[in-house]
Amino acid sequence: MIKKLNPEELIKQIESLLVELRNSLSQTSRTSTLNAAISTGKEKKEFSGLTAKVYELVEEGFFDEQKTIADLQRKLKDRGANKPTTSLMAPLKLLIDKKVLDRSKPGKGIYNYFKR
């Protein structure tokens, strides 16, 4: 008699088999990173430099509520990355383009950034 699995269990088994298959084919370390993302069921975003630091804050929930660029600058400074606000514009723009963050501008005020 064959045991019937619910869809979630079946997906986990398939993902596990894919990880084993990729490991047996000795893929590069980048594929190993992808395998880890698949096995946890989460898509991994890859960023570097200052963008990676900002993305880390996104994952930690810093942008769950609207934040200004000055809020971001203070948070990064607390973590040892003392950057001018002008250098934060490019990472924020990239994360907006990748649909990780969004922004709003209430009236004539400054932009507020938040998680999508």
Biopython code that builds the backbone (N, CA, C, O; Angstrom):
import numpy as np
from Bio.PDB.StructureBuilder import StructureBuilder

atoms = [
    (1, "MET", "N", (0.831, -1.171, 0.000)),
    (1, "MET", "CA", (0.000, 0.000, 0.000)),
    (1, "MET", "C", (0.887, 1.249, 0.000)),
    (1, "MET", "O", (1.838, 1.328, 0.777)),
    (2, "ILE", "N", (0.591, 2.207, -0.846)),
    (2, "ILE", "CA", (1.365, 3.437, -0.971)),
    (2, "ILE", "C", (0.753, 4.496, -0.052)),
    (2, "ILE", "O", (-0.457, 4.725, -0.053)),
    (3, "LYS", "N", (1.640, 5.143, 0.743)),
    (3, "LYS", "CA", (1.193, 6.186, 1.658)),
    (3, "LYS", "C", (0.945, 7.466, 0.872)),
    (3, "LYS", "O", (1.787, 7.894, 0.082)),
    (4, "LYS", "N", (-0.202, 8.063, 1.091)),
    (4, "LYS", "CA", (-0.551, 9.309, 0.412)),
    (4, "LYS", "C", (-0.049, 10.483, 1.244)),
    (4, "LYS", "O", (-0.367, 10.587, 2.428)),
    (5, "LEU", "N", (0.742, 11.377, 0.621)),
    (5, "LEU", "CA", (1.308, 12.525, 1.306)),
    (5, "LEU", "C", (0.489, 13.771, 1.001)),
    (5, "LEU", "O", (-0.099, 13.909, -0.072)),
    (6, "ASN", "N", (0.470, 14.670, 1.975)),
    (6, "ASN", "CA", (-0.184, 15.946, 1.683)),
    (6, "ASN", "C", (0.765, 16.764, 0.810)),
    (6, "ASN", "O", (1.957, 16.462, 0.761)),
    (7, "PRO", "N", (0.276, 17.774, 0.132)),
    (7, "PRO", "CA", (1.110, 18.533, -0.816)),
    (7, "PRO", "C", (2.365, 19.142, -0.188)),
    (7, "PRO", "O", (3.415, 19.166, -0.830)),
    (8, "GLU", "N", (2.282, 19.630, 1.042)),
    (8, "GLU", "CA", (3.455, 20.239, 1.676)),
    (8, "GLU", "C", (4.552, 19.211, 1.921)),
    (8, "GLU", "O", (5.727, 19.496, 1.690)),
    (9, "GLU", "N", (4.186, 18.027, 2.383)),
    (9, "GLU", "CA", (5.172, 16.968, 2.615)),
    (9, "GLU", "C", (5.808, 16.536, 1.297)),
    (9, "GLU", "O", (7.013, 16.293, 1.235)),
    (10, "LEU", "N", (5.011, 16.444, 0.265)),
    (10, "LEU", "CA", (5.511, 16.062, -1.048)),
    (10, "LEU", "C", (6.511, 17.088, -1.574)),
    (10, "LEU", "O", (7.551, 16.714, -2.117)),
    (11, "ILE", "N", (6.210, 18.373, -1.418)),
    (11, "ILE", "CA", (7.114, 19.437, -1.866)),
    (11, "ILE", "C", (8.426, 19.363, -1.097)),
    (11, "ILE", "O", (9.495, 19.500, -1.691)),
    (12, "LYS", "N", (8.363, 19.149, 0.217)),
    (12, "LYS", "CA", (9.584, 19.031, 1.022)),
    (12, "LYS", "C", (10.442, 17.858, 0.565)),
    (12, "LYS", "O", (11.665, 17.976, 0.492)),
    (13, "GLN", "N", (9.815, 16.731, 0.258)),
    (13, "GLN", "CA", (10.562, 15.565, -0.221)),
    (13, "GLN", "C", (11.215, 15.850, -1.573)),
    (13, "GLN", "O", (12.367, 15.478, -1.797)),
    (14, "ILE", "N", (10.497, 16.497, -2.459)),
    (14, "ILE", "CA", (11.047, 16.830, -3.776)),
    (14, "ILE", "C", (12.219, 17.781, -3.632)),
    (14, "ILE", "O", (13.246, 17.599, -4.286)),
    (15, "GLU", "N", (12.082, 18.804, -2.776)),
    (15, "GLU", "CA", (13.174, 19.751, -2.552)),
    (15, "GLU", "C", (14.387, 19.046, -1.972)),
    (15, "GLU", "O", (15.521, 19.335, -2.352)),
    (16, "SER", "N", (14.155, 18.138, -1.069)),
    (16, "SER", "CA", (15.249, 17.372, -0.468)),
    (16, "SER", "C", (15.964, 16.534, -1.532)),
    (16, "SER", "O", (17.193, 16.465, -1.551)),
    (17, "LEU", "N", (15.204, 15.911, -2.400)),
    (17, "LEU", "CA", (15.802, 15.118, -3.482)),
    (17, "LEU", "C", (16.590, 15.990, -4.452)),
    (17, "LEU", "O", (17.646, 15.581, -4.933)),
    (18, "LEU", "N", (16.085, 17.192, -4.745)),
    (18, "LEU", "CA", (16.820, 18.117, -5.609)),
    (18, "LEU", "C", (18.152, 18.522, -4.989)),
    (18, "LEU", "O", (19.169, 18.600, -5.679)),
    (19, "VAL", "N", (18.141, 18.778, -3.689)),
    (19, "VAL", "CA", (19.379, 19.131, -2.993)),
    (19, "VAL", "C", (20.373, 17.980, -3.081)),
    (19, "VAL", "O", (21.549, 18.196, -3.374)),
    (20, "GLU", "N", (19.912, 16.771, -2.833)),
    (20, "GLU", "CA", (20.798, 15.599, -2.916)),
    (20, "GLU", "C", (21.354, 15.421, -4.327)),
    (20, "GLU", "O", (22.535, 15.119, -4.496)),
    (21, "LEU", "N", (20.516, 15.604, -5.325)),
    (21, "LEU", "CA", (20.952, 15.472, -6.710)),
    (21, "LEU", "C", (22.008, 16.505, -7.059)),
    (21, "LEU", "O", (23.028, 16.173, -7.664)),
    (22, "ARG", "N", (21.773, 17.757, -6.682)),
    (22, "ARG", "CA", (22.753, 18.810, -6.975)),
    (22, "ARG", "C", (24.070, 18.560, -6.253)),
    (22, "ARG", "O", (25.144, 18.772, -6.815)),
    (23, "ASN", "N", (23.983, 18.109, -5.006)),
    (23, "ASN", "CA", (25.209, 17.802, -4.270)),
    (23, "ASN", "C", (25.975, 16.662, -4.916)),
    (23, "ASN", "O", (27.205, 16.687, -4.964)),
    (24, "SER", "N", (25.269, 15.675, -5.407)),
    (24, "SER", "CA", (25.942, 14.537, -6.043)),
    (24, "SER", "C", (26.599, 14.931, -7.364)),
    (24, "SER", "O", (27.545, 14.280, -7.808)),
    (25, "LEU", "N", (26.104, 15.985, -7.985)),
    (25, "LEU", "CA", (26.692, 16.458, -9.237)),
    (25, "LEU", "C", (27.847, 17.424, -8.991)),
    (25, "LEU", "O", (28.446, 17.927, -9.942)),
    (26, "SER", "N", (28.168, 17.689, -7.714)),
    (26, "SER", "CA", (29.290, 18.550, -7.313)),
    (26, "SER", "C", (29.250, 19.914, -7.986)),
    (26, "SER", "O", (30.185, 20.312, -8.680)),
    (27, "GLN", "N", (28.156, 20.615, -7.767)),
    (27, "GLN", "CA", (28.023, 21.944, -8.328)),
    (27, "GLN", "C", (28.891, 22.933, -7.565)),
    (27, "GLN", "O", (29.436, 22.597, -6.514)),
    (28, "THR", "N", (29.022, 24.137, -8.078)),
    (28, "THR", "CA", (29.836, 25.178, -7.452)),
    (28, "THR", "C", (29.211, 25.645, -6.156)),
    (28, "THR", "O", (28.071, 25.299, -5.850)),
    (29, "SER", "N", (29.954, 26.431, -5.394)),
    (29, "SER", "CA", (29.456, 26.919, -4.106)),
    (29, "SER", "C", (28.226, 27.809, -4.286)),
    (29, "SER", "O", (27.383, 27.882, -3.391)),
    (30, "ARG", "N", (28.113, 28.479, -5.419)),
    (30, "ARG", "CA", (26.931, 29.321, -5.647)),
    (30, "ARG", "C", (25.688, 28.453, -5.727)),
    (30, "ARG", "O", (24.630, 28.834, -5.225)),
    (31, "THR", "N", (25.805, 27.293, -6.352)),
    (31, "THR", "CA", (24.678, 26.379, -6.422)),
    (31, "THR", "C", (24.363, 25.840, -5.038)),
    (31, "THR", "O", (23.198, 25.614, -4.713)),
    (32, "SER", "N", (25.386, 25.632, -4.219)),
    (32, "SER", "CA", (25.158, 25.187, -2.846)),
    (32, "SER", "C", (24.350, 26.209, -2.081)),
    (32, "SER", "O", (23.479, 25.844, -1.291)),
    (33, "THR", "N", (24.623, 27.486, -2.302)),
    (33, "THR", "CA", (23.849, 28.543, -1.658)),
    (33, "THR", "C", (22.398, 28.457, -2.118)),
    (33, "THR", "O", (21.478, 28.599, -1.312)),
    (34, "LEU", "N", (22.193, 28.225, -3.408)),
    (34, "LEU", "CA", (20.844, 28.081, -3.937)),
    (34, "LEU", "C", (20.163, 26.856, -3.330)),
    (34, "LEU", "O", (18.980, 26.908, -2.993)),
    (35, "ASN", "N", (20.910, 25.746, -3.189)),
    (35, "ASN", "CA", (20.351, 24.544, -2.582)),
    (35, "ASN", "C", (19.872, 24.826, -1.164)),
    (35, "ASN", "O", (18.798, 24.371, -0.769)),
    (36, "ALA", "N", (20.656, 25.568, -0.401)),
    (36, "ALA", "CA", (20.264, 25.909, 0.964)),
    (36, "ALA", "C", (18.986, 26.734, 0.955)),
    (36, "ALA", "O", (18.111, 26.544, 1.799)),
    (37, "ALA", "N", (18.882, 27.643, 0.005)),
    (37, "ALA", "CA", (17.675, 28.465, -0.094)),
    (37, "ALA", "C", (16.473, 27.609, -0.451)),
    (37, "ALA", "O", (15.379, 27.821, 0.074)),
    (38, "ILE", "N", (16.667, 26.640, -1.342)),
    (38, "ILE", "CA", (15.575, 25.753, -1.741)),
    (38, "ILE", "C", (15.145, 24.892, -0.564)),
    (38, "ILE", "O", (13.949, 24.710, -0.336)),
    (39, "SER", "N", (16.114, 24.356, 0.193)),
    (39, "SER", "CA", (15.775, 23.455, 1.289)),
    (39, "SER", "C", (15.039, 24.169, 2.406)),
    (39, "SER", "O", (14.276, 23.534, 3.134)),
    (40, "THR", "N", (15.241, 25.464, 2.565)),
    (40, "THR", "CA", (14.513, 26.213, 3.586)),
    (40, "THR", "C", (13.211, 26.775, 3.035)),
    (40, "THR", "O", (12.395, 27.302, 3.790)),
    (41, "GLY", "N", (13.013, 26.668, 1.734)),
    (41, "GLY", "CA", (11.790, 27.168, 1.132)),
    (41, "GLY", "C", (11.793, 28.665, 0.916)),
    (41, "GLY", "O", (10.740, 29.248, 0.659)),
    (42, "LYS", "N", (12.948, 29.305, 1.014)),
    (42, "LYS", "CA", (13.023, 30.749, 0.833)),
    (42, "LYS", "C", (13.947, 31.069, -0.323)),
    (42, "LYS", "O", (14.989, 30.437, -0.498)),
    (43, "GLU", "N", (13.557, 32.052, -1.105)),
    (43, "GLU", "CA", (14.413, 32.533, -2.175)),
    (43, "GLU", "C", (15.456, 33.454, -1.560)),
    (43, "GLU", "O", (15.118, 34.345, -0.781)),
    (44, "LYS", "N", (16.711, 33.244, -1.904)),
    (44, "LYS", "CA", (17.769, 34.056, -1.324)),
    (44, "LYS", "C", (18.095, 35.202, -2.264)),
    (44, "LYS", "O", (18.338, 34.998, -3.454)),
    (45, "LYS", "N", (18.098, 36.400, -1.719)),
    (45, "LYS", "CA", (18.495, 37.577, -2.479)),
    (45, "LYS", "C", (19.972, 37.790, -2.232)),
    (45, "LYS", "O", (20.431, 37.703, -1.093)),
    (46, "GLU", "N", (20.718, 38.068, -3.283)),
    (46, "GLU", "CA", (22.144, 38.293, -3.128)),
    (46, "GLU", "C", (22.486, 39.745, -3.442)),
    (46, "GLU", "O", (22.276, 40.224, -4.556)),
    (47, "PHE", "N", (23.012, 40.425, -2.444)),
    (47, "PHE", "CA", (23.474, 41.787, -2.596)),
    (47, "PHE", "C", (24.856, 41.873, -1.971)),
    (47, "PHE", "O", (25.261, 40.997, -1.208)),
    (48, "SER", "N", (25.570, 42.934, -2.302)),
    (48, "SER", "CA", (26.900, 43.101, -1.728)),
    (48, "SER", "C", (27.069, 44.527, -1.217)),
    (48, "SER", "O", (26.277, 45.416, -1.530)),
    (49, "GLY", "N", (28.109, 44.722, -0.431)),
    (49, "GLY", "CA", (28.454, 46.046, 0.052)),
    (49, "GLY", "C", (27.373, 46.683, 0.902)),
    (49, "GLY", "O", (26.739, 46.025, 1.727)),
    (50, "LEU", "N", (27.176, 47.954, 0.692)),
    (50, "LEU", "CA", (26.207, 48.723, 1.470)),
    (50, "LEU", "C", (24.779, 48.233, 1.231)),
    (50, "LEU", "O", (23.950, 48.259, 2.141)),
    (51, "THR", "N", (24.497, 47.790, 0.017)),
    (51, "THR", "CA", (23.162, 47.262, -0.285)),
    (51, "THR", "C", (22.881, 46.030, 0.567)),
    (51, "THR", "O", (21.757, 45.850, 1.037)),
    (52, "ALA", "N", (23.885, 45.178, 0.774)),
    (52, "ALA", "CA", (23.712, 43.990, 1.606)),
    (52, "ALA", "C", (23.403, 44.380, 3.045)),
    (52, "ALA", "O", (22.588, 43.733, 3.703)),
    (53, "LYS", "N", (24.047, 45.429, 3.536)),
    (53, "LYS", "CA", (23.778, 45.887, 4.905)),
    (53, "LYS", "C", (22.358, 46.420, 5.041)),
    (53, "LYS", "O", (21.691, 46.172, 6.046)),
    (54, "VAL", "N", (21.900, 47.142, 4.042)),
    (54, "VAL", "CA", (20.529, 47.667, 4.074)),
    (54, "VAL", "C", (19.537, 46.507, 3.953)),
    (54, "VAL", "O", (18.518, 46.491, 4.644)),
    (55, "TYR", "N", (19.826, 45.541, 3.082)),
    (55, "TYR", "CA", (18.938, 44.390, 2.911)),
    (55, "TYR", "C", (18.854, 43.573, 4.201)),
    (55, "TYR", "O", (17.797, 43.040, 4.536)),
    (56, "GLU", "N", (19.966, 43.479, 4.918)),
    (56, "GLU", "CA", (19.967, 42.782, 6.208)),
    (56, "GLU", "C", (18.973, 43.441, 7.167)),
    (56, "GLU", "O", (18.264, 42.754, 7.902)),
    (57, "LEU", "N", (18.927, 44.767, 7.156)),
    (57, "LEU", "CA", (17.960, 45.485, 7.988)),
    (57, "LEU", "C", (16.525, 45.192, 7.545)),
    (57, "LEU", "O", (15.623, 45.094, 8.377)),
    (58, "VAL", "N", (16.320, 45.055, 6.245)),
    (58, "VAL", "CA", (14.990, 44.711, 5.733)),
    (58, "VAL", "C", (14.567, 43.362, 6.311)),
    (58, "VAL", "O", (13.450, 43.209, 6.804)),
    (59, "GLU", "N", (15.475, 42.386, 6.243)),
    (59, "GLU", "CA", (15.162, 41.045, 6.742)),
    (59, "GLU", "C", (14.908, 41.037, 8.246)),
    (59, "GLU", "O", (14.133, 40.218, 8.739)),
    (60, "GLU", "N", (15.551, 41.936, 8.974)),
    (60, "GLU", "CA", (15.381, 42.005, 10.422)),
    (60, "GLU", "C", (14.125, 42.769, 10.834)),
    (60, "GLU", "O", (13.806, 42.839, 12.021)),
    (61, "GLY", "N", (13.410, 43.341, 9.864)),
    (61, "GLY", "CA", (12.158, 44.022, 10.162)),
    (61, "GLY", "C", (12.287, 45.517, 10.399)),
    (61, "GLY", "O", (11.321, 46.159, 10.812)),
    (62, "PHE", "N", (13.464, 46.086, 10.144)),
    (62, "PHE", "CA", (13.667, 47.512, 10.353)),
    (62, "PHE", "C", (12.700, 48.343, 9.516)),
    (62, "PHE", "O", (12.234, 49.388, 9.969)),
    (63, "PHE", "N", (12.394, 47.894, 8.304)),
    (63, "PHE", "CA", (11.529, 48.648, 7.401)),
    (63, "PHE", "C", (10.072, 48.188, 7.455)),
    (63, "PHE", "O", (9.287, 48.519, 6.566)),
    (64, "ASP", "N", (9.703, 47.430, 8.487)),
    (64, "ASP", "CA", (8.298, 47.042, 8.619)),
    (64, "ASP", "C", (7.427, 48.281, 8.834)),
    (64, "ASP", "O", (6.266, 48.314, 8.425)),
    (65, "GLU", "N", (7.999, 49.293, 9.477)),
    (65, "GLU", "CA", (7.344, 50.597, 9.603)),
    (65, "GLU", "C", (8.133, 51.593, 8.769)),
    (65, "GLU", "O", (9.327, 51.404, 8.536)),
    (66, "GLN", "N", (7.480, 52.640, 8.324)),
    (66, "GLN", "CA", (8.132, 53.622, 7.455)),
    (66, "GLN", "C", (9.321, 54.279, 8.151)),
    (66, "GLN", "O", (9.242, 54.665, 9.317)),
    (67, "LYS", "N", (10.428, 54.397, 7.409)),
    (67, "LYS", "CA", (11.657, 55.009, 7.923)),
    (67, "LYS", "C", (12.154, 56.048, 6.925)),
    (67, "LYS", "O", (11.964, 55.911, 5.717)),
    (68, "THR", "N", (12.789, 57.081, 7.448)),
    (68, "THR", "CA", (13.408, 58.084, 6.581)),
    (68, "THR", "C", (14.847, 57.662, 6.320)),
    (68, "THR", "O", (15.366, 56.751, 6.965)),
    (69, "ILE", "N", (15.479, 58.329, 5.373)),
    (69, "ILE", "CA", (16.873, 58.032, 5.079)),
    (69, "ILE", "C", (17.754, 58.381, 6.288)),
    (69, "ILE", "O", (18.788, 57.749, 6.501)),
    (70, "ALA", "N", (17.347, 59.385, 7.079)),
    (70, "ALA", "CA", (18.100, 59.735, 8.291)),
    (70, "ALA", "C", (17.999, 58.619, 9.335)),
    (70, "ALA", "O", (18.967, 58.346, 10.044)),
    (71, "ASP", "N", (16.821, 57.968, 9.433)),
    (71, "ASP", "CA", (16.658, 56.824, 10.341)),
    (71, "ASP", "C", (17.612, 55.703, 9.940)),
    (71, "ASP", "O", (18.272, 55.097, 10.784)),
    (72, "LEU", "N", (17.670, 55.440, 8.637)),
    (72, "LEU", "CA", (18.556, 54.407, 8.119)),
    (72, "LEU", "C", (20.018, 54.754, 8.404)),
    (72, "LEU", "O", (20.796, 53.895, 8.819)),
    (73, "GLN", "N", (20.377, 55.996, 8.183)),
    (73, "GLN", "CA", (21.751, 56.438, 8.422)),
    (73, "GLN", "C", (22.139, 56.223, 9.890)),
    (73, "GLN", "O", (23.237, 55.747, 10.177)),
    (74, "ARG", "N", (21.242, 56.574, 10.815)),
    (74, "ARG", "CA", (21.521, 56.385, 12.253)),
    (74, "ARG", "C", (21.679, 54.908, 12.599)),
    (74, "ARG", "O", (22.572, 54.533, 13.359)),
    (75, "LYS", "N", (20.812, 54.076, 12.041)),
    (75, "LYS", "CA", (20.867, 52.632, 12.328)),
    (75, "LYS", "C", (22.185, 52.031, 11.824)),
    (75, "LYS", "O", (22.821, 51.241, 12.521)),
    (76, "LEU", "N", (22.583, 52.410, 10.616)),
    (76, "LEU", "CA", (23.843, 51.909, 10.072)),
    (76, "LEU", "C", (25.026, 52.427, 10.883)),
    (76, "LEU", "O", (25.999, 51.703, 11.093)),
    (77, "LYS", "N", (24.950, 53.666, 11.334)),
    (77, "LYS", "CA", (26.023, 54.236, 12.152)),
    (77, "LYS", "C", (26.162, 53.459, 13.458)),
    (77, "LYS", "O", (27.277, 53.212, 13.918)),
    (78, "ASP", "N", (25.036, 53.075, 14.055)),
    (78, "ASP", "CA", (25.057, 52.261, 15.270)),
    (78, "ASP", "C", (25.758, 50.923, 15.043)),
    (78, "ASP", "O", (26.328, 50.344, 15.967)),
    (79, "ARG", "N", (25.708, 50.446, 13.811)),
    (79, "ARG", "CA", (26.336, 49.165, 13.460)),
    (79, "ARG", "C", (27.748, 49.332, 12.902)),
    (79, "ARG", "O", (28.363, 48.365, 12.453)),
    (80, "GLY", "N", (28.252, 50.553, 12.933)),
    (80, "GLY", "CA", (29.632, 50.774, 12.517)),
    (80, "GLY", "C", (29.819, 51.182, 11.073)),
    (80, "GLY", "O", (30.952, 51.260, 10.597)),
    (81, "ALA", "N", (28.742, 51.441, 10.372)),
    (81, "ALA", "CA", (28.832, 51.871, 8.973)),
    (81, "ALA", "C", (28.392, 53.331, 8.893)),
    (81, "ALA", "O", (27.223, 53.617, 8.635)),
    (82, "ASN", "N", (29.317, 54.239, 9.111)),
    (82, "ASN", "CA", (29.013, 55.666, 9.114)),
    (82, "ASN", "C", (29.091, 56.196, 7.680)),
    (82, "ASN", "O", (30.173, 56.501, 7.178)),
    (83, "LYS", "N", (27.933, 56.300, 7.034)),
    (83, "LYS", "CA", (27.856, 56.703, 5.624)),
    (83, "LYS", "C", (27.018, 57.961, 5.484)),
    (83, "LYS", "O", (26.045, 58.136, 6.217)),
    (84, "PRO", "N", (27.380, 58.846, 4.551)),
    (84, "PRO", "CA", (26.528, 60.018, 4.295)),
    (84, "PRO", "C", (25.234, 59.587, 3.611)),
    (84, "PRO", "O", (25.178, 58.545, 2.958)),
    (85, "THR", "N", (24.205, 60.397, 3.771)),
    (85, "THR", "CA", (22.913, 60.050, 3.175)),
    (85, "THR", "C", (23.006, 59.914, 1.657)),
    (85, "THR", "O", (22.262, 59.142, 1.053)),
    (86, "THR", "N", (23.920, 60.664, 1.044)),
    (86, "THR", "CA", (24.046, 60.572, -0.424)),
    (86, "THR", "C", (24.494, 59.193, -0.867)),
    (86, "THR", "O", (24.134, 58.760, -1.961)),
    (87, "SER", "N", (25.269, 58.490, -0.054)),
    (87, "SER", "CA", (25.719, 57.154, -0.451)),
    (87, "SER", "C", (24.645, 56.097, -0.216)),
    (87, "SER", "O", (24.780, 54.967, -0.686)),
    (88, "LEU", "N", (23.590, 56.445, 0.497)),
    (88, "LEU", "CA", (22.510, 55.498, 0.754)),
    (88, "LEU", "C", (21.465, 55.482, -0.356)),
    (88, "LEU", "O", (20.646, 54.566, -0.433)),
    (89, "MET", "N", (21.495, 56.491, -1.209)),
    (89, "MET", "CA", (20.482, 56.594, -2.266)),
    (89, "MET", "C", (20.544, 55.426, -3.257)),
    (89, "MET", "O", (19.509, 54.868, -3.621)),
    (90, "ALA", "N", (21.742, 55.061, -3.690)),
    (90, "ALA", "CA", (21.866, 53.976, -4.684)),
    (90, "ALA", "C", (21.378, 52.635, -4.135)),
    (90, "ALA", "O", (20.620, 51.949, -4.821)),
    (91, "PRO", "N", (21.787, 52.229, -2.911)),
    (91, "PRO", "CA", (21.254, 50.964, -2.385)),
    (91, "PRO", "C", (19.735, 50.980, -2.216)),
    (91, "PRO", "O", (19.069, 49.982, -2.491)),
    (92, "LEU", "N", (19.187, 52.107, -1.767)),
    (92, "LEU", "CA", (17.734, 52.198, -1.625)),
    (92, "LEU", "C", (17.039, 52.091, -2.980)),
    (92, "LEU", "O", (16.021, 51.410, -3.108)),
    (93, "LYS", "N", (17.580, 52.756, -3.976)),
    (93, "LYS", "CA", (17.004, 52.697, -5.335)),
    (93, "LYS", "C", (17.025, 51.270, -5.873)),
    (93, "LYS", "O", (16.053, 50.807, -6.469)),
    (94, "LEU", "N", (18.149, 50.574, -5.655)),
    (94, "LEU", "CA", (18.254, 49.189, -6.121)),
    (94, "LEU", "C", (17.215, 48.308, -5.437)),
    (94, "LEU", "O", (16.570, 47.492, -6.095)),
    (95, "LEU", "N", (17.047, 48.460, -4.136)),
    (95, "LEU", "CA", (16.072, 47.650, -3.411)),
    (95, "LEU", "C", (14.640, 47.998, -3.813)),
    (95, "LEU", "O", (13.757, 47.142, -3.759)),
    (96, "ILE", "N", (14.406, 49.235, -4.210)),
    (96, "ILE", "CA", (13.089, 49.614, -4.734)),
    (96, "ILE", "C", (12.879, 48.964, -6.103)),
    (96, "ILE", "O", (11.803, 48.437, -6.386)),
    (97, "ASP", "N", (13.915, 49.005, -6.954)),
    (97, "ASP", "CA", (13.816, 48.389, -8.284)),
    (97, "ASP", "C", (13.601, 46.880, -8.196)),
    (97, "ASP", "O", (12.913, 46.300, -9.035)),
    (98, "LYS", "N", (14.192, 46.241, -7.175)),
    (98, "LYS", "CA", (14.052, 44.788, -6.980)),
    (98, "LYS", "C", (12.766, 44.433, -6.240)),
    (98, "LYS", "O", (12.514, 43.267, -5.935)),
    (99, "LYS", "N", (11.953, 45.460, -5.955)),
    (99, "LYS", "CA", (10.656, 45.295, -5.293)),
    (99, "LYS", "C", (10.781, 44.717, -3.884)),
    (99, "LYS", "O", (9.914, 43.972, -3.427)),
    (100, "VAL", "N", (11.872, 45.072, -3.205)),
    (100, "VAL", "CA", (12.059, 44.709, -1.807)),
    (100, "VAL", "C", (11.506, 45.824, -0.933)),
    (100, "VAL", "O", (10.835, 45.570, 0.067)),
    (101, "LEU", "N", (11.794, 47.064, -1.321)),
    (101, "LEU", "CA", (11.321, 48.243, -0.605)),
    (101, "LEU", "C", (10.423, 49.076, -1.516)),
    (101, "LEU", "O", (10.411, 48.911, -2.736)),
    (102, "ASP", "N", (9.685, 49.959, -0.891)),
    (102, "ASP", "CA", (8.907, 50.956, -1.629)),
    (102, "ASP", "C", (9.062, 52.265, -0.874)),
    (102, "ASP", "O", (9.595, 52.279, 0.236)),
    (103, "ARG", "N", (8.606, 53.362, -1.458)),
    (103, "ARG", "CA", (8.724, 54.642, -0.784)),
    (103, "ARG", "C", (7.487, 55.489, -1.042)),
    (103, "ARG", "O", (6.771, 55.305, -2.027)),
    (104, "SER", "N", (7.263, 56.418, -0.129)),
    (104, "SER", "CA", (6.157, 57.360, -0.278)),
    (104, "SER", "C", (6.655, 58.723, 0.146)),
    (104, "SER", "O", (7.620, 58.842, 0.901)),
    (105, "LYS", "N", (5.984, 59.751, -0.349)),
    (105, "LYS", "CA", (6.365, 61.121, -0.012)),
    (105, "LYS", "C", (5.107, 61.861, 0.416)),
    (105, "LYS", "O", (4.312, 62.296, -0.418)),
    (106, "PRO", "N", (4.937, 61.999, 1.733)),
    (106, "PRO", "CA", (3.738, 62.698, 2.210)),
    (106, "PRO", "C", (3.863, 64.205, 1.995)),
    (106, "PRO", "O", (4.653, 64.869, 2.666)),
    (107, "GLY", "N", (3.098, 64.727, 1.078)),
    (107, "GLY", "CA", (3.117, 66.170, 0.801)),
    (107, "GLY", "C", (4.480, 66.660, 0.361)),
    (107, "GLY", "O", (5.102, 66.092, -0.537)),
    (108, "LYS", "N", (4.941, 67.738, 1.014)),
    (108, "LYS", "CA", (6.246, 68.292, 0.682)),
    (108, "LYS", "C", (7.347, 67.708, 1.562)),
    (108, "LYS", "O", (8.482, 68.184, 1.541)),
    (109, "GLY", "N", (7.019, 66.704, 2.313)),
    (109, "GLY", "CA", (7.984, 66.102, 3.229)),
    (109, "GLY", "C", (9.041, 65.279, 2.514)),
    (109, "GLY", "O", (9.143, 65.283, 1.287)),
    (110, "ILE", "N", (9.812, 64.583, 3.310)),
    (110, "ILE", "CA", (10.867, 63.723, 2.761)),
    (110, "ILE", "C", (10.304, 62.327, 2.519)),
    (110, "ILE", "O", (9.249, 61.967, 3.040)),
    (111, "TYR", "N", (11.026, 61.553, 1.720)),
    (111, "TYR", "CA", (10.580, 60.205, 1.402)),
    (111, "TYR", "C", (10.627, 59.312, 2.627)),
    (111, "TYR", "O", (11.530, 59.419, 3.457)),
    (112, "ASN", "N", (9.642, 58.427, 2.730)),
    (112, "ASN", "CA", (9.606, 57.382, 3.743)),
    (112, "ASN", "C", (9.762, 56.053, 3.014)),
    (112, "ASN", "O", (9.088, 55.816, 2.012)),
    (113, "TYR", "N", (10.638, 55.191, 3.501)),
    (113, "TYR", "CA", (10.907, 53.893, 2.902)),
    (113, "TYR", "C", (10.297, 52.808, 3.768)),
    (113, "TYR", "O", (10.329, 52.882, 4.996)),
    (114, "PHE", "N", (9.731, 51.784, 3.103)),
    (114, "PHE", "CA", (9.094, 50.695, 3.834)),
    (114, "PHE", "C", (9.155, 49.414, 3.025)),
    (114, "PHE", "O", (9.335, 49.426, 1.807)),
    (115, "LYS", "N", (8.999, 48.302, 3.744)),
    (115, "LYS", "CA", (9.048, 46.976, 3.121)),
    (115, "LYS", "C", (7.768, 46.726, 2.322)),
    (115, "LYS", "O", (6.668, 47.041, 2.775)),
    (116, "ARG", "N", (7.929, 46.161, 1.140)),
    (116, "ARG", "CA", (6.774, 45.818, 0.300)),
    (116, "ARG", "C", (6.055, 44.617, 0.824)),
    (116, "ARG", "O", (5.059, 44.189, 0.240)),
]
sb = StructureBuilder()
sb.init_structure("model")
sb.init_model(0)
sb.init_chain("A")
sb.init_seg("    ")
for serial, (resi, resn, name, xyz) in enumerate(atoms, 1):
    if name == "N":
        sb.init_residue(resn, " ", resi, " ")
    sb.init_atom(name, np.array(xyz, "f"), 0.0, 1.0, " ", f" {name:<3s}", serial, name[0])
structure = sb.get_structure()
